Amino acid sequence: MMNEALCTTFAALSDPIRLSIVERLAESGELSAGEISDAYAVSRPAISRHLNVLEQAGLVERRVDRKFRKFRLRPQAVDDAQDWFDRTARFWESSLDRLEKVLAEAGSDTPAVPPPEGKDKDDDPASQT
Amino acid sequence: MTPPPRLEIRRRLKAAPHAVYAAWTQPEIIARWWGPEGLHLGVSSFDFSEGGHWRTEMCGSEGQSHIVAGIYRELDPPRRLVTTWAWETDGVAGHESLLTVTFEPTGDGTLLTLVHENLPDEATAKSHEGGWTSSLNCLEALWVEAAST
């Protein structure tokens, strides 16, 4: 489910205004809807809609401070993306180390790895120097 | 702590491209290297055709299990392999990414280039084409900022 959220995260950030809002929040920590809105030449309702999209994507969270709506980044969304990356990088680095060993073994003491089935054999399958 | 959403790894391998390609497309060879050290391949299936599904389970000695699955988009022996990729959690497929592996002949073997990209869903990708790359570049900066708060 977290990974589904990651997809929504990327989608939410693919709009230039929303991306800019997120960057602004990353710099400022917390801003009110008014402060965010003042920075853009689009209507307040439009900014409000963008903020809703960001909130639904889990990128920002809001709280109401007296009558002001305040927004800030939600670090969890960023962590999810980081987790995906770490996990995938670990998978590949380790797998490719093992692949290297398997190929080295195949080159020395076991018969050459045959070419894929159904392929013509003109690609000199014997070239296991 | 600056993860780009695109992972690229290059390896020079001392084996001909067809041998490296075979290691990616023959289950008995895949079983010997797929997944991090210490895990072994559990129940897995591969349909090596374009549009074909594959699914692998990696099992640890303490009963842990990691499942990843995808669909082959392109199989071009012995040059290129493209597949979708999604980790599965509790039977639910997660965010889909795209894996492209190319095998280029070099003097004494193969240069393997692996690109693992995190993608939005197709509808999103279509509606945002141009803006996407710059969004991702900025996202990288965002990660740095957020990580330091």
Interface residues (C-beta under 8 A of the other chain):
Chain A: M1 M2 N3 E4 L6 C7 F10 A11 L13 S14 D15 P16 L19 V22 E23 A26 E27 G29 L73 P75 V78 A81 Q82 W84 F85 D86 R87 T88 A89 R90 F91 W92 E93 S94 S95 L96 D97 R98 L99 E100 K101 V102 L103 A104 A106 G107 A112 V113 P114 P115 P116 K119 D123 D124 P125 S127 Q128 T129
Chain B: M1 P3 P4 P5 L7 I9 R11 L13 K14 A15 A16 P17 H18 A19 V20 Y21 A22 A23 T25 Q26 I29 R32 W33 W34 G35 P36 E37 V68 P77 P78 A86 W87 T89 V92 A93 G94 H95 E96 S97 D108 L112 L114 H116 N118 L119 P120 D121 T124 H128 G131 W132 S135 L136 C138 L139 A141 L142 W143 E145 A146 A147 T149
